[in-house]
Amino acid sequence: MSTLQKKRGGNCMLLDKVNCPSDIKDFSVDQLRVLAEEIRQFLIENLSITGGHFGSNLGVIELTLALHQVYNSPVDKIIWDVGHQAYVHKILTGRKHLFPTLRKYKGMSGFPKRAESEHDMFDVGHSSTSISAALGYAIARDLKREQSKVVAVIGDGAMTGGMAFEALNHAGHVKSDMVVVLNDNEMSIATNVGAITNYLTKLRVDPHYSSFKKDLAGILQKIGSVGNKTEKYLKRLRDSLKTLLVPGMLFEEFGFTYMGPIDGHDLVMLKKYLEQAKNTRGPVLLHVVTQKGKGYAVAADAPDKMHSVSVGFNEKRGSAPKLKPAALTYTKVFGDTLIKLAKQNEDIVAITPAMSIGSGLVSYAEQLPDRFFDVGIAEQHAGTFAAALACAGKKPVLAIYSTFLQRAYDQVIHDICIQNLPVVIAIDRAGLVGEDGETHQGAFDISFLRCIPNITIMMPKDENELQQMLYTATEYKDGPIALRYPRGTGVGVKMDGEYKLIPIGRSETVREGDDVAILALGPMVHVAEQAAEMLSHDGVNARVVNMRFAKPLDESLLVELAERRIPIVTVEEAAIAGGLGSAILEFYAQKRIAGVELYPMGLPDHFIEHGSPQQLLDSVGLNAQTLADDVKSMVPLKQKRA
């Protein structure tokens, strides 16, 4: 029995009766309010067990209820931006029984997924896509002469993404019927930054927008037609007054009818304005103000820390159990090292696209605020901004998740690499990140970066090597360096007290052996060492090499292995296609070196779903036992040739 059921003496709850959106169509406002309370408690209780995105979902309960009562999903299309705020939508669309499996291997995704439900219209995970997707649905509807409605729900943080404004511009131009609900909770993951945030703040404190617009229109209509010159003058006067006094003019200038801001927790107001927006021709932007963490004081007071909660979250204390990690996290080592390096080198500046917390740069921002730049959810801008800083003689360090770097690919090529600028791209979350699934796995950065001229790509085997690589990268002046490192804790090695340069393109042999060579990158070095120890019990002497660099390769090592006809296994927590193994095969082909036996191990050619990182590694065979078994299948071939 849930906490809420106990409060009600075990009585049946409204939530028990809700299995699809049609079940709430006839609910009164009072019933919706009760249901909102029940859903809020349901989320708190379930997320305390599974973990997941917390504050944003508590903040959209009333909004989601109103959306599903006013619109008819799945005929009407409700499209969620990012998906951090879609848990209530999942509850109302028949998936509340799946919440014990949330973000678990083979369980329910933490984001909307078309394969999961007919009510999920678009797969998401990255921000600022919903308006573009909604416009696509709206245009398709118009071409098919259908009558469905289309709604995009976008958070205020996602509005800092340039893609959102590209879509607004296009939607206002084509004038298709669609509604954009701007869920303004004053915060995404970290504190929002920039002019858009300041603009929305002004909107929030101007509740008289709608009445003023209506009054102004009425006054001008009463004046009537009094000649062409006077009409033109009055039109200029009207436009000037609107620009001066009506804060929603930004969206009006994009061609949208602006409504709001309204209280996103007032069900009467929400239903009224959603109905009005639904029946308005052309594109509409409904500005809804919500409170992240609504109904749960701890989350409301700390929306950044309570954006997402971990497994074992304690409902009463408002915190997860504090487990002392066995080692420093890679992210913390990066952040702490960058502070030390920046204090020694005044040219270093740090840049992040709205991920100061996730990238470990909060302390850096506090200690070196003049050399810290959070540009918002604007990865493309971040890339070009970093390039220009480098042109001006600074040493920019762009801290960005692997999966978000994909969004700045053109800038990496066009603005950083073509100009061969000494920009450090610090790629956090490289490899499998786990519960966030396909949209967040850092699988492709080696593949899409390695083909670009001028760039260096390296990855540390442990947290100590990370600090040495970051030092090397900030000292390097001959071009851009991509430094990729994983999520989570290191292996607990001793940290050097002094920094030292790592020779570019040089590998490190960590275990000798002549029967087979395991060439590993990053944390896979330790998996290779474990496999080598297993193999030693079977009489196989495996050499383990920490490659360190995916580009440039240690060519002298590769030539030596070929000359000695030592079989090679490459191991990387990245896509096999275009990865380290591919690079080595290309090297042998270009050098016309034949007869090399090479087996690449890495992430297969499909998207990796959500689950714990170890479950996912096991599922694709990136573990010591599988590696040892594969090596044993190669060694006899070498012995027969001998």
DOLUM-983845 format. One record per residue (C-alpha): residue in one letter; residue number from 1; x, y, z; chain. Coordinates in steps of 0.2 Angstrom, whole numbers, plus 2048, in hexadecimal, padded with zeros to 3 digits. Example, Ala and Ser with C-alpha at 12.3 -4.5 7.8 and 13.67 -1.06 7.14 Angstrom:
2
R residu num   X   Y   Z chaine
R      A   1 83E 7EA 827      A
R      S   2 844 7FB 824      A
***
This chain:
642
R residu num   X   Y   Z chaine
R      M   1 800 800 800      A
R      S   2 807 811 7FB      A
R      T   3 809 820 807      A
R      L   4 7FB 829 7FF      A
R      Q   5 7EF 819 801      A
R      K   6 7F4 818 813      A
R      K   7 7EF 82A 815      A
R      R   8 7DE 826 80E      A
R      G   9 7DB 817 818      A
R      G  10 7DF 80B 80A      A
R      N  11 7D1 813 7FF      A
R      C  12 7D3 810 7EC      A
R      M  13 7DC 81E 7E3      A
R      L  14 7D7 827 7D3      A
R      L  15 7E8 822 7CC      A
R      D  16 7E3 810 7CD      A
R      K  17 7D5 814 7C0      A
R      V  18 7E1 81D 7B4      A
R      N  19 7E8 812 7A6      A
R      C  20 7E6 81D 797      A
R      P  21 7E3 830 794      A
R      S  22 7D1 82D 790      A
R      D  23 7CE 827 7A2      A
R      I  24 7D1 839 7A8      A
R      K  25 7C6 842 79B      A
R      D  26 7B7 844 7A7      A
R      F  27 7C0 848 7B6      A
R      S  28 7BB 858 7BF      A
R      V  29 7C8 864 7C4      A
R      D  30 7C7 85E 7D6      A
R      Q  31 7CA 84D 7D0      A
R      L  32 7D9 852 7C6      A
R      R  33 7E0 85B 7D5      A
R      V  34 7DE 84B 7E0      A
R      L  35 7E6 841 7D1      A
R      A  36 7F5 84D 7D1      A
R      E  37 7F8 84A 7E3      A
R      E  38 7F8 838 7E0      A
R      I  39 804 838 7D2      A
R      R  40 80F 843 7DB      A
R      Q  41 810 837 7E9      A
R      F  42 812 828 7DD      A
R      L  43 821 831 7D5      A
R      I  44 829 834 7E5      A
R      E  45 827 822 7EB      A
R      N  46 82C 81A 7DB      A
R      L  47 83B 825 7D7      A
R      S  48 842 823 7E9      A
R      I  49 844 810 7E4      A
R      T  50 849 812 7D1      A
R      G  51 851 823 7D0      A
R      G  52 84D 82E 7C1      A
R      H  53 849 840 7BC      A
R      F  54 840 847 7CB      A
R      G  55 83D 85A 7CD      A
R      S  56 837 85D 7BB      A
R      N  57 82A 84F 7BB      A
R      L  58 823 855 7CC      A
R      G  59 821 866 7C4      A
R      V  60 817 861 7B4      A
R      I  61 80A 856 7BC      A
R      E  62 7FB 863 7BB      A
R      L  63 801 868 7AA      A
R      T  64 802 856 7A3      A
R      L  65 7F0 853 7AB      A
R      A  66 7E9 862 7A2      A
R      L  67 7F2 85D 791      A
R      H  68 7EA 84C 791      A
R      Q  69 7D9 852 796      A
R      V  70 7D9 85F 789      A
R      Y  71 7E1 856 77B      A
R      N  72 7DE 844 774      A
R      S  73 7EE 83A 774      A
R      P  74 7F3 831 769      A
R      V  75 7E8 839 75C      A
R      D  76 7EE 84A 762      A
R      K  77 801 84A 763      A
R      I  78 80A 84F 773      A
R      I  79 81C 851 771      A
R      W  80 828 852 780      A
R      D  81 839 85B 77F      A
R      V  82 847 852 787      A
R      G  83 83B 846 790      A
R      H  84 841 84B 7A2      A
R      Q  85 82F 850 7A5      A
R      A  86 826 842 79D      A
R      Y  87 823 836 7AC      A
R      V  88 812 83C 7AF      A
R      H  89 80E 83A 79D      A
R      K  90 814 828 79F      A
R      I  91 809 825 7AE      A
R      L  92 7F9 82C 7A5      A
R      T  93 7FD 821 795      A
R      G  94 7FC 810 79D      A
R      R  95 80E 80E 7A4      A
R      K  96 80D 810 7B6      A
R      H  97 80F 7FE 7B9      A
R      L  98 820 7FF 7B1      A
R      F  99 828 80C 7BD      A
R      P 100 831 7FE 7C7      A
R      T 101 83B 7FB 7B7      A
R      L 102 83E 80E 7B3      A
R      R 103 84F 810 7AB      A
R      K 104 854 7FE 7AF      A
R      Y 105 85B 7F1 7A2      A
R      K 106 84C 7EB 797      A
R      G 107 841 7F7 7A1      A
R      M 108 837 807 79E      A
R      S 109 841 815 796      A
R      G 110 843 825 7A0      A
R      F 111 83F 82F 78F      A
R      P 112 831 82E 783      A
R      K 113 833 820 777      A
R      R 114 828 81C 768      A
R      A 115 82B 80A 769      A
R      E 116 825 80A 77B      A
R      S 117 814 812 779      A
R      E 118 808 819 76B      A
R      H 119 807 829 776      A
R      D 120 81A 82C 774      A
R      M 121 81B 836 764      A
R      F 122 82E 839 763      A
R      D 123 83D 831 76B      A
R      V 124 847 83E 775      A
R      G 125 855 840 780      A
R      H 126 85E 850 77A      A
R      S 127 856 861 77C      A
R      S 128 84E 86E 771      A
R      T 129 846 861 764      A
R      S 130 834 862 768      A
R      I 131 82F 871 75E      A
R      S 132 837 86B 74E      A
R      A 133 82F 85A 751      A
R      A 134 81E 861 754      A
R      L 135 81F 86C 745      A
R      G 136 823 85C 73B      A
R      Y 137 813 854 742      A
R      A 138 809 863 73E      A
R      I 139 80F 864 72C      A
R      A 140 80C 852 729      A
R      R 141 7FA 854 730      A
R      D 142 7F7 862 725      A
R      L 143 7FD 859 716      A
R      K 144 7F2 84A 71A      A
R      R 145 7E3 856 71D      A
R      E 146 7E1 84F 72F      A
R      Q 147 7DA 858 73E      A
R      S 148 7E5 853 74C      A
R      K 149 7ED 85F 758      A
R      V 150 800 861 75B      A
R      V 151 808 866 76C      A
R      A 152 81A 868 770      A
R      V 153 81F 86A 783      A
R      I 154 830 872 785      A
R      G 155 839 877 794      A
R      D 156 840 888 797      A
R      G 157 852 881 797      A
R      A 158 84F 879 786      A
R      M 159 84A 88B 77F      A
R      T 160 85D 890 780      A
R      G 161 860 883 772      A
R      G 162 861 88B 761      A
R      M 163 858 87D 759      A
R      A 164 848 882 763      A
R      F 165 849 894 75B      A
R      E 166 84C 88D 74A      A
R      A 167 83C 883 74C      A
R      L 168 833 892 753      A
R      N 169 838 89C 744      A
R      H 170 832 88F 737      A
R      A 171 822 88B 740      A
R      G 172 81E 89E 741      A
R      H 173 821 89E 72E      A
R      V 174 816 890 728      A
R      K 175 809 894 735      A
R      S 176 802 882 738      A
R      D 177 7F7 87F 747      A
R      M 178 802 879 755      A
R      V 179 804 87E 768      A
R      V 180 815 880 771      A
R      V 181 813 87E 783      A
R      L 182 822 887 78B      A
R      N 183 824 87F 79C      A
R      D 184 82D 88C 7A6      A
R      N 185 834 886 7B6      A
R      E 186 843 892 7B6      A
R      M 187 84F 884 7B6      A
R      S 188 854 875 7AB      A
R      I 189 862 86A 7B3      A
R      A 190 86E 879 7B8      A
R      T 191 869 88B 7BA      A
R      N 192 864 892 7A9      A
R      V 193 86E 89F 7A2      A
R      G 194 86D 8AD 795      A
R      A 195 861 8BA 78D      A
R      I 196 853 8AD 78A      A
R      T 197 852 8A9 79D      A
R      N 198 852 8BC 7A1      A
R      Y 199 844 8BE 794      A
R      L 200 839 8B0 79B      A
R      T 201 83C 8B8 7AD      A
R      K 202 835 8C8 7A6      A
R      L 203 826 8BF 79F      A
R      R 204 823 8B6 7B0      A
R      V 205 821 8C7 7B8      A
R      D 206 815 8CE 7AC      A
R      P 207 804 8C6 7AE      A
R      H 208 7FA 8D3 7A5      A
R      Y 209 800 8CE 794      A
R      S 210 7EF 8C7 78D      A
R      S 211 7E4 8D5 794      A
R      F 212 7F0 8E2 78E      A
R      K 213 7F0 8DB 77C      A
R      K 214 7DD 8D9 77C      A
R      D 215 7DB 8EB 782      A
R      L 216 7E7 8F2 775      A
R      A 217 7DF 8E9 767      A
R      G 218 7CE 8EF 76C      A
R      I 219 7D4 901 76D      A
R      L 220 7DB 901 75C      A
R      Q 221 7CC 8F9 755      A
R      K 222 7C1 906 75C      A
R      I 223 7CC 914 753      A
R      G 224 7C7 90C 743      A
R      S 225 7CD 911 731      A
R      V 226 7D2 923 730      A
R      G 227 7DC 924 720      A
R      N 228 7EB 91B 71A      A
R      K 229 7F8 926 722      A
R      T 230 7EF 925 733      A
R      E 231 7ED 912 732      A
R      K 232 800 910 72E      A
R      Y 233 804 91B 73D      A
R      L 234 7F8 912 749      A
R      K 235 7FF 901 743      A
R      R 236 811 908 747      A
R      L 237 80A 90E 758      A
R      R 238 802 8FD 75C      A
R      D 239 812 8F4 757      A
R      S 240 81C 8FF 762      A
R      L 241 811 8FE 771      A
R      K 242 811 8EB 76F      A
R      T 243 824 8EA 76E      A
R      L 244 826 8F6 77D      A
R      L 245 819 8EF 788      A
R      V 246 815 8DD 783      A
R      P 247 823 8D1 788      A
R      G 248 81C 8C3 77E      A
R      M 249 821 8CC 76E      A
R      L 250 830 8C1 76C      A
R      F 251 825 8B2 768      A
R      E 252 818 8BD 75F      A
R      E 253 826 8C2 753      A
R      F 254 829 8B0 74F      A
R      G 255 817 8AF 749      A
R      F 256 810 8A7 759      A
R      T 257 801 8AC 763      A
R      Y 258 808 8AE 774      A
R      M 259 7FD 8A9 784      A
R      G 260 803 8AB 796      A
R      P 261 80C 8AA 7A1      A
R      I 262 800 89F 7AB      A
R      D 263 801 895 7BB      A
R      G 264 806 883 7B5      A
R      H 265 7FF 87C 7C5      A
R      D 266 7ED 884 7C3      A
R      L 267 7E3 876 7BB      A
R      V 268 7D4 882 7B7      A
R      M 269 7E0 88F 7AF      A
R      L 270 7EA 881 7A6      A
R      K 271 7DA 879 79E      A
R      K 272 7D3 88A 799      A
R      Y 273 7E3 890 790      A
R      L 274 7E7 87F 788      A
R      E 275 7D5 87F 781      A
R      Q 276 7D8 891 77B      A
R      A 277 7E8 88C 773      A
R      K 278 7E1 87C 76B      A
R      N 279 7D4 887 762      A
R      T 280 7DF 895 75C      A
R      R 281 7E4 894 74A      A
R      G 282 7F7 894 746      A
R      P 283 805 891 752      A
R      V 284 803 895 765      A
R      L 285 80F 896 773      A
R      L 286 808 893 784      A
R      H 287 813 899 792      A
R      V 288 811 88F 7A1      A
R      V 289 81A 892 7B2      A
R      T 290 81D 883 7BD      A
R      Q 291 827 87F 7CC      A
R      K 292 834 871 7CA      A
R      G 293 832 865 7D8      A
R      K 294 820 86B 7DC      A
R      G 295 818 863 7EB      A
R      Y 296 829 85C 7F2      A
R      A 297 832 86A 7FC      A
R      V 298 843 862 7FB      A
R      A 299 842 862 7E8      A
R      A 300 83A 873 7E7      A
R      D 301 848 87B 7F1      A
R      A 302 856 872 7E8      A
R      P 303 850 870 7D6      A
R      D 304 862 86E 7CF      A
R      K 305 867 860 7DB      A
R      M 306 856 858 7DA      A
R      H 307 855 858 7C7      A
R      S 308 859 845 7C8      A
R      V 309 85A 839 7D6      A
R      S 310 863 829 7D8      A
R      V 311 85E 818 7DE      A
R      G 312 85A 817 7F0      A
R      F 313 854 829 7F2      A
R      N 314 84D 82C 803      A
R      E 315 83C 834 802      A
R      K 316 83C 83B 814      A
R      R 317 84D 841 814      A
R      G 318 84D 847 802      A
R      S 319 85E 83F 7FE      A
R      A 320 866 82F 7F8      A
R      P 321 871 825 804      A
R      K 322 883 82C 804      A
R      L 323 88E 81F 7FE      A
R      K 324 8A1 823 7FF      A
R      P 325 8A7 81F 7ED      A
R      A 326 8B6 814 7EC      A
R      A 327 8BF 820 7E1      A
R      L 328 8BD 832 7DA      A
R      T 329 8B1 834 7CB      A
R      Y 330 8B9 839 7BA      A
R      T 331 8AE 848 7BA      A
R      K 332 8B5 84E 7CB      A
R      V 333 8C7 84B 7C6      A
R      F 334 8C4 855 7B6      A
R      G 335 8BC 864 7BF      A
R      D 336 8C9 864 7CD      A
R      T 337 8D7 863 7C1      A
R      L 338 8D1 870 7B6      A
R      I 339 8D0 87C 7C4      A
R      K 340 8E2 879 7C9      A
R      L 341 8E8 87B 7B7      A
R      A 342 8DE 88B 7B4      A
R      K 343 8E5 892 7C4      A
R      Q 344 8F6 88F 7BC      A
R      N 345 8F2 894 7AA      A
R      E 346 8E7 8A4 7A9      A
R      D 347 8E3 8A0 797      A
R      I 348 8D8 891 79B      A
R      V 349 8C5 894 79A      A
R      A 350 8B7 887 79D      A
R      I 351 8A8 886 793      A
R      T 352 898 87B 795      A
R      P 353 888 87A 78C      A
R      A 354 87C 87A 79C      A
R      M 355 885 86C 7A4      A
R      S 356 890 874 7B2      A
R      I 357 88A 868 7BF      A
R      G 358 88B 858 7B4      A
R      S 359 89C 85D 7AE      A
R      G 360 8A3 861 7BF      A
R      L 361 8A6 873 7BC      A
R      V 362 89C 87B 7CA      A
R      S 363 8AC 87E 7D5      A
R      Y 364 8B5 885 7C6      A
R      A 365 8A7 891 7C3      A
R      E 366 8A7 896 7D5      A
R      Q 367 8BA 899 7D6      A
R      L 368 8BD 89F 7C4      A
R      P 369 8AD 8A8 7BF      A
R      D 370 8B5 8B3 7B2      A
R      R 371 8BB 8A4 7A9      A
R      F 372 8AC 899 7A9      A
R      F 373 89E 89A 79C      A
R      D 374 88E 890 79D      A
R      V 375 886 894 78C      A
R      G 376 876 88B 78F      A
R      I 377 870 87C 784      A
R      A 378 879 882 775      A
R      E 379 887 876 770      A
R      Q 380 889 87D 75F      A
R      H 381 88C 88E 766      A
R      A 382 898 887 773      A
R      G 383 8A3 87F 766      A
R      T 384 8A5 88F 75C      A
R      F 385 8A7 89A 76B      A
R      A 386 8B5 88F 771      A
R      A 387 8BD 890 760      A
R      A 388 8BD 8A3 760      A
R      L 389 8C4 8A3 772      A
R      A 390 8D2 898 76B      A
R      C 391 8D5 8A4 75C      A
R      A 392 8D7 8B2 769      A
R      G 393 8E5 8A9 772      A
R      K 394 8DB 8A1 780      A
R      K 395 8DA 88E 785      A
R      P 396 8C8 889 785      A
R      V 397 8C3 879 78D      A
R      L 398 8B2 874 787      A
R      A 399 8AA 868 793      A
R      I 400 89C 85E 78A      A
R      Y 401 894 84D 78B      A
R      S 402 898 841 77D      A
R      T 403 886 840 777      A
R      F 404 884 853 777      A
R      L 405 894 856 76D      A
R      Q 406 88B 84E 75F      A
R      R 407 881 85E 75E      A
R      A 408 890 868 75B      A
R      Y 409 898 85D 74D      A
R      D 410 898 86B 740      A
R      Q 411 8A1 877 74C      A
R      V 412 8AE 86A 750      A
R      I 413 8B2 868 73E      A
R      H 414 8AF 879 737      A
R      D 415 8B4 885 745      A
R      I 416 8C1 87B 74F      A
R      C 417 8CA 86E 745      A
R      I 418 8CB 877 734      A
R      Q 419 8D3 885 73D      A
R      N 420 8DD 879 747      A
R      L 421 8DA 882 757      A
R      P 422 8E0 87C 768      A
R      V 423 8CF 879 770      A
R      V 424 8CE 86B 77D      A
R      I 425 8BD 862 77B      A
R      A 426 8BB 859 78C      A
R      I 427 8AE 84B 788      A
R      D 428 8A6 845 797      A
R      R 429 89A 835 797      A
R      A 430 8A4 82D 78A      A
R      G 431 89F 81B 788      A
R      L 432 88F 813 790      A
R      V 433 887 81E 79D      A
R      G 434 879 812 7A2      A
R      E 435 867 817 7A6      A
R      D 436 864 825 79A      A
R      G 437 865 819 78C      A
R      E 438 868 81B 779      A
R      T 439 868 82E 778      A
R      H 440 875 830 786      A
R      Q 441 881 822 782      A
R      G 442 892 829 77D      A
R      A 443 895 81D 770      A
R      F 444 89A 827 760      A
R      D 445 8A6 834 764      A
R      I 446 8B6 82B 75F      A
R      S 447 8AE 826 74F      A
R      F 448 8A8 837 74A      A
R      L 449 8B7 841 750      A
R      R 450 8C5 835 749      A
R      C 451 8C1 839 737      A
R      I 452 8C4 84C 73A      A
R      P 453 8D6 852 736      A
R      N 454 8E0 85B 743      A
R      I 455 8D7 854 752      A
R      T 456 8E0 849 760      A
R      I 457 8D5 83D 769      A
R      M 458 8DA 835 77A      A
R      M 459 8D2 82C 789      A
R      P 460 8DA 828 79A      A
R      K 461 8DA 817 7A1      A
R      D 462 8D7 81E 7B3      A
R      E 463 8D4 82E 7BD      A
R      N 464 8E6 832 7BF      A
R      E 465 8EA 831 7AC      A
R      L 466 8DB 83C 7AA      A
R      Q 467 8E3 84A 7B3      A
R      Q 468 8F3 847 7AA      A
R      M 469 8EA 847 799      A
R      L 470 8E0 857 79D      A
R      Y 471 8F1 860 7A2      A
R      T 472 8F8 859 791      A
R      A 473 8E9 860 788      A
R      T 474 8EA 871 78F      A
R      E 475 8FC 872 78B      A
R      Y 476 8FA 86C 779      A
R      K 477 8FB 87B 76D      A
R      D 478 8FB 872 75C      A
R      G 479 8E9 86F 75A      A
R      P 480 8D9 868 762      A
R      I 481 8D8 85A 76E      A
R      A 482 8C9 84F 773      A
R      L 483 8CB 848 784      A
R      R 484 8BE 83B 787      A
R      Y 485 8BA 833 798      A
R      P 486 8AC 828 7A0      A
R      R 487 89E 82C 7AC      A
R      G 488 8A0 825 7BE      A
R      T 489 8AF 821 7C9      A
R      G 490 8C1 81E 7C5      A
R      V 491 8CA 80E 7CB      A
R      G 492 8D1 815 7DA      A
R      V 493 8E3 818 7D5      A
R      K 494 8EF 824 7DE      A
R      M 495 8EF 835 7D7      A
R      D 496 8FF 83D 7D1      A
R      G 497 904 84D 7DA      A
R      E 498 90C 854 7CB      A
R      Y 499 906 856 7B9      A
R      K 500 910 84F 7AB      A
R      L 501 90E 84F 798      A
R      I 502 909 840 78F      A
R      P 503 911 83E 77E      A
R      I 504 904 840 770      A
R      G 505 900 82F 767      A
R      R 506 90A 824 773      A
R      S 507 903 815 77B      A
R      E 508 907 80D 78C      A
R      T 509 90B 7FA 78E      A
R      V 510 903 7F5 79F      A
R      R 511 906 7E2 79D      A
R      E 512 913 7D9 793      A
R      G 513 90F 7CA 788      A
R      D 514 912 7C3 777      A
R      D 515 904 7B7 774      A
R      V 516 8F7 7C4 770      A
R      A 517 8F6 7D7 772      A
R      I 518 8E6 7DF 77A      A
R      L 519 8E6 7F1 775      A
R      A 520 8DA 7FA 780      A
R      L 521 8D3 80C 782      A
R      G 522 8CD 814 792      A
R      P 523 8C6 80A 7A0      A
R      M 524 8C6 7FB 794      A
R      V 525 8D9 7FA 799      A
R      H 526 8D4 7F3 7AA      A
R      V 527 8C8 7E6 7A2      A
R      A 528 8D6 7E1 797      A
R      E 529 8E2 7DF 7A6      A
R      Q 530 8D5 7D4 7AE      A
R      A 531 8D3 7CA 79E      A
R      A 532 8E6 7C8 79D      A
R      E 533 8E6 7C1 7AE      A
R      M 534 8D9 7B4 7AA      A
R      L 535 8E3 7AF 79A      A
R      S 536 8F3 7AD 7A4      A
R      H 537 8EB 79E 7AD      A
R      D 538 8E8 796 79C      A
R      G 539 8FA 799 797      A
R      V 540 8F7 7A8 78C      A
R      N 541 902 7B7 78E      A
R      A 542 8F8 7C6 789      A
R      R 543 900 7D7 787      A
R      V 544 8F5 7E5 78D      A
R      V 545 8F7 7F6 785      A
R      N 546 8EF 806 78B      A
R      M 547 8ED 80F 77A      A
R      R 548 8E9 820 781      A
R      F 549 8E7 827 770      A
R      A 550 8DA 823 763      A
R      K 551 8E2 830 758      A
R      P 552 8F0 831 754      A
R      L 553 8F4 81E 756      A
R      D 554 904 817 75D      A
R      E 555 90B 812 74C      A
R      S 556 91B 80A 753      A
R      L 557 912 7FF 75E      A
R      L 558 906 7F9 750      A
R      V 559 915 7F6 744      A
R      E 560 91E 7EB 752      A
R      L 561 90E 7E1 755      A
R      A 562 90C 7DE 742      A
R      E 563 91F 7D9 740      A
R      R 564 91E 7CD 74E      A
R      R 565 90D 7C6 748      A
R      I 566 905 7C8 759      A
R      P 567 8F2 7C7 758      A
R      I 568 8E9 7D7 75E      A
R      V 569 8D9 7DA 767      A
R      T 570 8D3 7EC 769      A
R      V 571 8C7 7F0 777      A
R      E 572 8BD 800 778      A
R      E 573 8AD 807 780      A
R      A 574 8A8 80F 770      A
R      A 575 8A0 80A 75F      A
R      I 576 8AB 7FD 756      A
R      A 577 8A6 806 745      A
R      G 578 8B3 814 744      A
R      G 579 8BB 811 754      A
R      L 580 8CC 80C 75A      A
R      G 581 8CC 7FB 753      A
R      S 582 8C6 802 742      A
R      A 583 8D4 80F 743      A
R      I 584 8E1 801 745      A
R      L 585 8DA 7F7 737      A
R      E 586 8DB 807 72C      A
R      F 587 8ED 80A 731      A
R      Y 588 8F2 7F8 72C      A
R      A 589 8E9 7FA 71B      A
R      Q 590 8F1 80B 717      A
R      K 591 902 804 71B      A
R      R 592 8FF 7F5 711      A
R      I 593 903 7EA 720      A
R      A 594 8FB 7D9 71D      A
R      G 595 8F8 7CA 728      A
R      V 596 8F3 7D3 738      A
R      E 597 8E6 7C9 742      A
R      L 598 8DB 7D6 74B      A
R      Y 599 8CB 7D4 754      A
R      P 600 8C2 7E4 759      A
R      M 601 8B7 7E5 769      A
R      G 602 8AB 7F3 76D      A
R      L 603 89A 7F9 76B      A
R      P 604 890 7F0 75E      A
R      D 605 887 7F8 74F      A
R      H 606 876 7FC 758      A
R      F 607 870 808 765      A
R      I 608 873 803 777      A
R      E 609 864 804 782      A
R      H 610 862 809 794      A
R      G 611 868 7FF 7A3      A
R      S 612 877 7FF 7B0      A
R      P 613 888 802 7A7      A
R      Q 614 88E 7F0 7AC      A
R      Q 615 87E 7E8 7A6      A
R      L 616 881 7F1 795      A
R      L 617 893 7EC 794      A
R      D 618 88F 7DA 798      A
R      S 619 881 7DB 78B      A
R      V 620 88E 7E0 77D      A
R      G 621 89C 7D5 783      A
R      L 622 8A7 7E2 78A      A
R      N 623 8AD 7D9 799      A
R      A 624 8BD 7CF 79F      A
R      Q 625 8B5 7BE 79C      A
R      T 626 8AF 7C1 78A      A
R      L 627 8C0 7C9 786      A
R      A 628 8C9 7BA 78D      A
R      D 629 8BF 7AE 783      A
R      D 630 8C1 7B8 773      A
R      V 631 8D3 7B8 775      A
R      K 632 8D5 7A6 778      A
R      S 633 8CC 7A3 768      A
R      M 634 8DA 7AD 75F      A
R      V 635 8E9 7A6 767      A
R      P 636 8E9 794 75F      A
R      L 637 8E9 79C 74E      A
R      K 638 8F9 7A5 752      A
R      Q 639 901 795 759      A
R      K 640 8FC 78B 749      A
R      R 641 905 798 73E      A
R      A 642 914 797 749      A
***
